[in-house]
């Protein structure tokens, strides 16, 4: 049976449903993290210092004192970059002293500590990055070409590449959860109860965005496997 082009991206009702589900899940997760962050950004942390100050102390205690801290543009763009061994904190979290600011800053410090201590899932996630970059660039193109040319091998390769991205997102979950656990534990030990409980709420909301991304990718992979995965035997 030929692979019909109309069955991918556009006129296929199944994919439109998958896309709609992904949009709803992703949008709800983003709205929740922004609402939670906004709420706790109005609450002053009991622990002394700005997000950058608290992150610096957490890094020193965690054995990662050589990690740099710099500002980056945008909102909730905070990240740890192992290439320059630096925490990049958005301006609000770099300078802010709210519960939300110190929670996010400490979460990113948690990633740096993972790298310094060789946390297994962090190392695995880092090792997967080159393969994921290639997969994300080429899987859609290969799938479109495979469908248009009725070449089942290319379709299989495209789905395999997309599966690499799904695995990456699944590996990301324990990395993010562990970084949040480290942040909450640090704020619980050095701050007050409000710092700990607020940080847990902010970082749980943030973790849900990764859960949502993984879930929507799994749904999409299941759809692709069901739509194209067994076509080789139908030809």
KOLBAFI-809389 format. One record per residue: x, y, z of N, C-alpha, C in turn; residue in one letter. Coordinates in pm, whole numbers, plus 50000, padded with zeros to 5 digits. Example, Ala and Ser with C-alpha at 12.3 -4.5 7.8 and 13.67 -1.06 7.14 Angstrom:
BEGIN
513194943150780512304955050780513204967050780a 512854977550708513674989450714512905000350787s 
This chain:
BEGIN
500864988050000500005000050000500895012450000x 500675021949910501515033849905501345042650028x 502395050350054502345060150165501835073250108x 500635076950140500035088850081500505101450153x 500905111350074501395123950131500325131050211x 499065129850168498015137050240497855131850382x 498465120450412498325114750546499285120450646x 500035130650611500995136350707500895151550705x 500815157550822500805172150837499795178750746x 498625179850787497695187950711496305181950710x 496045172650618494695167950597494365155650681x 495375149650744495115137650822494485141350955x 493285136450980492555140151102493255135251227x 493895123551217494605118151334495735127151377x 496525132051282497635140651319497155154051371x 496085159051312495525171651362495095170251507x 494545158651542494145156251680495375155751771x 496425148851725497675148251802498235162251823x 498255170251716498765183951726497945192251824x 496635190451822495775197851913496025193852059x 496145180852082496435176152218497765181752267x 498775181452179500095186852216500005201652249x 499235208952169499085223352192498425226152326x 497395218552359496675220552484497565217152604x 498235205552597499085201352709500235211152729x 500905214552619502025223852630501605237652678x 500495242552625500005255752666499615256052813x 498965245552860498545244953000499765244653093x 500785236953054501995236053137502705249553143x 502815256453029503475269453027502695279753108x 501385279353096500565288853173500715286453323x 500795273753362500925270453504502255275053561x 503345272753489504655276853542504735292153550x 504185299053452504255313653456503395319353568x 502235313253591501365317753700502015315153835x 502585303253852503225299753979504445308454004x 505255310353899506435318753912506045333053948x 505015338053882504555351853909504105353454055x 503395343454106502915343954245504075344654343x 505075335854324506185335154420507265345554394x 507205352354280508145363354257507765375654338x 506575375454396506125386454480506365383854628x 506945372154660507195368354800508705368754825x 509115377054920510545377954952511035365155019x 512205360554976512805348755038513395352555173x 513395342955266514015345355395515535343755389x 516005335455298517445333555285518065346455230x 519225350155281519835362955245520435362555106x 520275373855033520945375354905520025374154786x 520555377754670519835376454544519935362054495x 519255359354383519345346054325520785342354294x 521545351754239522955349154208523765346454334x 523495354154440524225352254566523965338354625x 522705334454628522345321654688522885310154603x 522805311654471523345301354383524845299754403x 525545310954421526985310354443527305302554570x 526575304754676526825297354800526485282554785x 525415279554712525045265654690526115258454606x 526645265254507527715259454425528945256354509x 529305265654596530485263554681530275251654773x 529095250754831528805239554921528725226354845x 528305226854719528145214654641529395210254567x 530495217054586531745213154522531875218054379x 531185228954347531255234354211531575249254216x 532525253054299532825267254319533445273754196x 533945265854102534545271553983533555275553876x 532285273153899531255276453800530995291553800x 530925297453682530645311753672529145314453676x 528785326953699527385331153697527295343953615x 526415343953517526255355553429524775358053404x 524455370253361523085373553326522805369553180x 521535366753154521125364253015519795371352991x 519515374252867518315381552831517085372752841x 515935379052855514675371952854514135368852992x 512985362052992512335357953115512245342853121x 512635337153233512695322553250513535316053142x 514635322653107515605317253011516815311453082x 516715309653212517825305153295518295291153253x 519615289253253520165276153219521615275253262x 522075262953277523495260453300524085255353170x 525185261453126525835257453002527175250953036x 527295237753016528555231053049529705235152958x 529385240952842530455244852750531315256052806x 530705265452876531485276052940531455275053092x 530855264053141530785261553286530225273653360x 529065278353313528485290653367526975289153384x 526465294253497525025295853513524625308753444x 523665307953354523145319753287521755322353345x 521645333053422520395336253492519755348453429x 518435347553406517705359153356517815370353459x 517665382553413517945394053498517115393953626x 515835390153615514965389853733515485380153839x 516005368853796516485358953891517915361453935x 518685368153852520055371853890520035382354001x 519195392453984519165403454080518085402154185x 517035394154155515905393154245516195385154371x 515405387954475515575380954602514265374554646x 513415371654550512135365154582512325350054595x 511305343454646511345328954655511515322854516x 510805328354417510895323154281512305324954225x 512915336454250514255339254197515295329754253x 515285327954385516295319254444516025304554410x 514755301054392514425287154356514985283854218x 514735292654121515225290153985516745290353981x 517355299954050518815300854051519435288354113x 518845283554221519375271554286519135259054201x 518045258854128517805247654036518935246853933x 519295258153876520385258153778521715254653845x 521895259053967523095255054041523105239854060x 521925234154078521815219554090522345212453967x 522095218053849522635212053727524155212653725x 524705224053767526165225253769526775215253868x 526125213153979526605203354077526495189254021x 525425186553945525315173553878526525171153788x 526885181353712528025180153621529315177953699x 529475185453807530705184353886530835170753953x 529725164953991529755152154062529525140153972x 529345142753843529175131653749527865124153765x 526775131253790525475124953804525155117053677x 524785104353693524645095253580523705099853471x 522495103853507521535108153407521975121053339x 522665129653412523175141853350524225138453246x 525115129153278526145125053182525505118653059x 524485110353080523805103952968523115114352880x 522455123852945521775134352868522785142352785x 523915145852843524955153252771525475145252653x 525655132152673526155123652565525175122652449x 523875124152479522855123052375522685135852293x 523205146852342522955159852277523345159952129x 524545155352089524885155851945523905148051859x 523525136051904522585127851827521215134551819x 520795140751927519495147351929519485159451835x 520575166851833520655178351743520485174051597x 521135163051560521005157851424519595152951399x 519045145551495517695139951479516665150951459x 516735161551539515745172151531515835179951400x 517025180551342517195187851217516655180151096x 516725166751101516495159150979515275150050979x 514655147251095513615136951093512395141051012x 511985153651023510805158050948511075157850799x 512255162550757512605162850615512615148650559x 513245139350631513295125550585511905119350576x 511065122550673509705116950671508925122250551x 509025135150524508325141050410508815134950279x 510135133550265510695127650142510265113150129x 510315105850241509925091750238508475089950198x 507605098550250506185097650217505955101350071x 506575112150025506355116649887506885106549786x 508035100249817508635090749724508185076349751x 507315074749851506835061349886508005052049918x 508975057449996510175050050033510085046650181x 509715034250209509455030350347510705031150434x 511875028350375513105028950453513375042750510x 513135053150431513325066750479512325070150589x 511105065250574510095067650677510515061150808x 511005048850799511485041850919512625049450985x 513565054350903514705061950956514225074751024x 513265081450962512725093851020512095091151157x 511315080551166510665077251293511715073451397x 512765066251354513845062651447514545075151501x 514765084951414515395097351457514505104851555x 513215105051527512295111551621512295104351755x 512415091051752512455083251876513655087051961x 514765090851896515945095451971515605107852052x 514835116851993514415128852064513515125552182x 512655115552163511775111352272512585105652388x 513575097252355514445091652460515155102852535x 515635112852461516305124252523515395131352622x 514155133252584513205140052673512915131652797x 512865118552781512645109852897513845110052991x 515055110352935516255111153018516325124653089x 515795135053025515805148553084514995149153213x 513945141153223513065141953340513805139453472x 514555128353488515255126553615516345136953638x 516905142553531517905153153546517255165553607x 516105169353555515415181153606514885178853748x 514335167153773513795164053906514895164254010x 516055158653975517175158454071517695172454098x 517785180953995518255194654016517295202254107x 516005200054089515015206354176515105201154318x 515325188154331515475182154465516645188554539x 517755190554469518935196754531518635211154574x 517905218354488517575232254519516665233254641x 515625225054645514685225354757515395221254886x 516255211254879516985206854998517895217855050x 518565224854959519455235655002518675246955068x 517575250855006516775261855063516105257555193x 515775244755204515215239955329516225240255442x 517485237455408518535237155510519035251055548x 518985260455454519595273555479518595285055483x 517365282555444516365293055445515325290555553x 514095293055518512995290655611511975281655542x 510945278055618509935268955564509255274455440x 509035287655438508385293755323509265292755199x 510565294355217511485292955104511385278855046x 511395269055133511365255155088510045251755019x 508935255355081507635251855024507375259554894x 507765272254891507585280154770508455275054656x 509705271854688510605266454586510075253454530x 509525245154617508965232254571507815234654473x 506975244554502505845247254413506325252854278x 507275262054283507785267854159508455257254073x 509285249054135510065239354059509225227354016x 508185224154093507255213854048506515218453923x 506105231053923505445236653805506385236453685x 507655239753709508635239453599508825225353547x 508865215653638509055201753597507905196853511x 506715202153535505565197953456505705201853310x 506475212253279506685215753140507485204953069x 508445199053141509225188053082508385175353070x 507535173053168506625161653161505685163253042x 505175175353024504255178052913504955175952779x 506195180652769506935178952644507175164152613x 507555156552716507785142252696506495135052660x 505405138652727504125132152701503655134752559x 503735147252514503275150352379504155143552274x 505445142452301506335135552207506015120652200x 505705114752314505325100552316504045098452237x 503075107252256501825106252182502085107252032x 502945116551994503275118351853503995106051797x 504935100451875505645088551831504695076851813x 503785074951907502795064151895501955066051769x 501575078451743500805081251621501605077551496x 502855082051490503685079351372503895064351351x 504105057151460504275042651450502995036051400x 501865040651452500605035051408500265038651264x 500645050851225500295055751091501205050150983x 502515049051016503485045150914504335033050949x 504315029051076505295019251123505205005551059x 504045001251013503904987750958503604987850810x 503884999150742503504999950601504384991250511x 505574987550561506454979450479505824966150444x 505024960350536504394947450512503144948750426x 502654961350402501444963450325501704965750178x 502974968150144503304972050008503204960249913x 
